Amino acid sequence: MACTAVVLCVTGLLGGTATAAYADDPKNPSADTGRAADVAAASDADARRLDDVRKKIDALYRKAEKATDAYNAAEEQVELQQKEIVKLARSIDTTQHRLAALKRQAGALASAQYRGGGLPAEAKLMLNAAPEGFLDNATLARKAQHAAKRVIGQLSRLKGDLETYSDAATDRWEKLEANRKKKESAQRDIKKKIEAAKKLESRLADKEKDRLKKLEDELAFKQQQKWLDSGVLKDISNKASAPGKKAISYATAQIGKDYVWGAEGPDTFDCSGLTLRAWQAGDRTIPRTSQEQWRQLPRVALKDMRPGDLIIYFSDASHVGMYLGNGAIVHAPRPGRQVTITGAGSMPILGVVRPDGER
């Protein structure tokens, strides 16, 4: 009903403007006809220009949203590499302490040999005339040899472990730096596209901005109507799960809050930031980005969709909204817009995923 009202408003505004500006002149009907034709042509040209602006803005925001997923994915990798580096640093520290202890043990063995005159065990055995002393020395020699071999073997293994850990840490640092660069590049790309879109929109007069919003709503309505006319909802009557109800309650409570790139609440959100927090309220942890939500969460057929499920949009899975039932979703659309309810079919649907499993 709200979408219908918007479309009627748009139609009335455009038609009303032309009629009010050029009333019929009974004195010169041909001149009036010519002026009306000129006005109609100018109005059509203006509408096409505004629609071209809308398409450019929409394309820029879509590219920014795709880059946002690249940014978030790189950020996750950075966090993962940092954790791995910390783990390796602890392993290196532990190994170095063990290595130091073994070196002290090896030093003690060397000192004992020095105190014994530095003679090899075999020479001591030959110099001992008493049989009992010979046997005692033989036992001690074997123990000393075994201890020395054990220490040398452990030293060798620990040195190898230390080299392995060091090589692994170097590799992690290189990957960390590469992911940081990807993250920074994606961030620059996002800001560049968002700024370009905002610049395009800022050039419009206030009335044109209002008309742009109405054009967006009108297009969304037409796409939604086409989706509904396909009969897609006739077999969908599933009810939300208990966690799904909590997620819906959270998401709808955010209506009216601004979209901000990379935001996860509580005051501003991007599309996947909203679904992430909503399902956390439903006691479920889901991936941060719409692309990862599409990749990792269980998928369900459109006919089996139920309130609380997430609808993933566009072929690159760059947008997400939460299904509310009756053909509607709640989502964070784009910069310059607020969290809102719109038609589930107002954008190209890639598929549906279920955060609380397939049951």
N, C-alpha and C positions, 0 to 999 in steps of 0.2 A: 504493500500500500504506500509506503514511504517513497519507494522508487517510482511508482506510478505518479505520485504527486510531483516529484521532481521533473519527470518527463513532461507532464502537462504544463508545469511552470516554464520549462524551457521553450516549449512550443508557443505558449501564450506570449512570452516575452519577445521572441523573434517576430512573430506575426503582428503583435501589438505595436511594436516600434515602427514598422513600415507603414501601417495604417494611420497611426497618429501623426506622423511627420508629413505625410502627403495626402491631404484630403482632396476629394474631387473638386475641380474648378469648373463650374458650369459655363463660364465664359470661353474657355479654351480646352475642350475635352481632349484634343489631339496632343496638346502640350502636356496635359496631365498624364496622358497615357505614356508619352515618351519619358517624362520624369519618373513615373512609376517603374517603367522598364529599367531605367538607369539605376534607380534605387535598389530594385531587385537584384540586378547584376552586381552592384557594389556590395550588397548584403551577402550574396553568394560567395563573392571573392573574399570577403572578410571572414565568412564562416570557414572557407577552405583554409585560409591563412591560420586561423585560430586552431583548426583541427591539425594542421601541420605542426604547429607549436606543441600541441598536446602530444602528438606522436613522438616528437623529438624529446620532450621532457620525459615521457613514459619510457622511451628507449634508454635514456641516460640513467634513470632510476633503476631500471631492470638490470643494466650492466653494473651499476653500483652494488645492487643486491647480490649479484653473482660474485662480485669481487669481495663482498663482505664474507661470503662463505669461504673464499680462498684465504682471507685474513684470519678468520676464526680457526680454520684447519691448521694454518701455520702456527697460530698461537698455541693450539693444543700440542703440536709437535715440539714447540719450544719448551713448554712446561714438562713434557715427557722427557726430552733430552736433559733438562736441568735436573730432574729427579734421578735419571740414570747416572749423571755426572757425580751427584752427591753420593749415590750408592757406591760408585767406583772409588771415589775419594776415601770413603770409609774403609773399603777393602784394601786400598793401597796403604792407608795408615796402619791398619791391623797387621798387614804383611810386613811392613817396615819394622814394627815393634817385635814381631816374631823373629825377623831376620837379625835384629840387634841382639836379642836374647841368645840366638844360636851362635852368633859371633863371639859373645862373651863365653859361651860354653866351649867353643873351639879354642879360645884363648886360654881357658883354664886347663884344657888338655895339653896344650903346648907348654904351659908353665910347669905342669907336673913332669913332663918329659925332660924339661930343662933341669929341674931339681934332681932328677934321677941321673944326671950326668950326660944326658943326651944320647945314651947308648940305645941301640935298637933292642927290642924284646928278645930277639934270637941270640944276641951277644950275651945278654944277662943270663939266659938259660944255660949257655955253654960255660959261663964262669962260675955257676953255682955247683959246688961239689956234692952237697947233701941231696939225696934222692927226694926227701920230703920238700925241701926248698925248691927243687926243680919242678915238682908237680904244682906247688903253690904259684910259682912264677908263670907256669904255662897257663893256668886258669886265669890269672890276672891279665896276662898278655892277650888272651882271646877276648876277654871282656873289653879291654882297652881298644883292641882292633875293631870290635863290633861297634863300640861307642863312637869311635872316630869315623867309621864308615857311615853310621847313621846320621851323625852331625853333617858330614860332607854331603850326603844325599839330600838331607832336608834343606841345607843351604842352597844346593843346586836347584831343587824344586821351587823354593820360595823366590829365588832370583828369577826363575822362569815365569812364575805367577806375577811377579812385580812387573816384568816386561810386558806381559799380556794385558794386565790392568792398565798400564801406562799407554799402550797402543790403543786399547779400547777407549780410554778417556780422550785421547787425541782425536780419534774418529768421532766421538760424541761431540766434542767441541767444534769440529768442522761442520758436522750436521746442524748443530745448534746455530752456528753463524749463518749457514745457508738458509735455515728456516727464519732466522731473524730478518735476513735480507728479503725473503719472500713476503714476510709479514709487513715490512716497511714499504715494499713496492706495492702490495695490495692496498695498504692504507693510503698511500699517495694516489693510487688509481681511484679509490672510492671518493676521496675528498675532491679530486679533480672533476669527477663526473657529477657529484652532488652540487658542487659550486657552479658548474656549467648549466645544470638544470635550474638552479636557483636564479642564475643570471638571466636565463631565458624568461623565466616567470616574472622576474622583477621589472622587465621591460614593458610588461602589460599594464594597462590602466586598471584601476580597481574594478570597473565594470567588466573589463575583459577577463579579469581573474575570476569573477563570479560566473561569467559565461563558460570559462574553462572548466570550472568545477562542475557546472551543470552538464557540460559535454561529457565529462568523465562519468558522471552518474547515469546519463542517458545511454552511453555505450554499455556500461555495466548492466543496466536494466535490460537492454536488448539481448545481450548475451545470456543473461539469467532466464529471460523469457523463452529463448530458443532451447535452453537446457531443460526447462520445465516442460515445454511442449513435446519434448522427446518421450515423455512419460516415465522419466527416470525415477521419480519418487513414488510411483504407484505401488511398488512392492517393498518400499522401505518403511518399516514400522517398528524398528528395534528401539529399545529403551537404554538409557545410559546406565553404566555400572555405578556402584557406590563411589569408587575413586573418580570416575568420569564426572559425576555430579559435583564433586568438590572442585575439579579442574574447571568446569564450566562456570561455577560460582565465582571463582577467582578471576577468570578471564573477563567475564562480563562486568565485574566490579571495576575493571580498568578502563571501561569505555570513556572516551573523552580525553584520555591522556595522550600526550604528544608522541609521535614516532621520532626516535633519535637513533641514528646509526650506531650499532654495537651495544645498545642499552638493554639491560636485563631487569629494569625496575629499580626501586618501587615506583618511581615517578614518571619514567619514560621507558619505552620499549622499542625494539625492532621486532620483525615478525616472529622469528624463532626464539627471541628472548621472552616474548609473551607466552608462547606455548611451553617453553622450558619451565618458567615460574608457575604457570597454571598447573602443570602436572606434578611439580614439586608439592604444590598444595594438595594434590591428590595422592601424595605419598609415593610418587614414582619418579625415578631419576631417568631422564632421557637425554640423548645427545644435544649439543648446543645449537648446531646449525640445521637448517631445513634439509640440506643434502645428506647429512649424516642421519637425520631422523628418517629420511626415505631409505637410506641404505641399511640401517641397523634394526629398525622397529618392524614387528610383524605386519605384513600387508594383508588387507582384506579387500574383497570385491566391493565395488560401489553399491551393489544391491544389498550387501550385508552391513553397510555403514550404520553406525549408531552415534548418538550425541556423545561428544567427548573425543571422538576419533579426530585425527589430524588429516586434512586434505592438503596434499602437496601439489603445487602448481608449476606450470611451464616445463618444457622438456629437460631443462637443466636443474630442476628441483630447487629453484631459487626463491620460492615463496611458500609460505605455509599459513593456514588458518585452521581454527577449531570448529568442527561441525556442531551446530546447536539443535538441529532438527528442523523439520518443515522447510528444507531447502535453504537454510541460512547458515552463515559462519560469522564468527567474531575474529577479527584480525587487526594487525597494525599495518596499514597500507604502504606508506612511503613518507619520506621527509616532507614536512609541510602539511601533513594530515594527522588525524588522531585515530586512536583505537576505536573501531566502529563495527557495526553489524552490516553485512551485505549479503548478496546472493551467493550461494556456494558455486553456482555455475557462471559467475561473472568473469571468471578467468579460465584459461585452458587447464583442465585437470590432468595431472600426471597419474595420480593414484591416491589411495587412502592407506594410512597406517594406524595401528592401535597400540598406544603406549602401555596399556594394562593387559597385554596378551591377547590370545586369539579366542578366549572363551566367550 
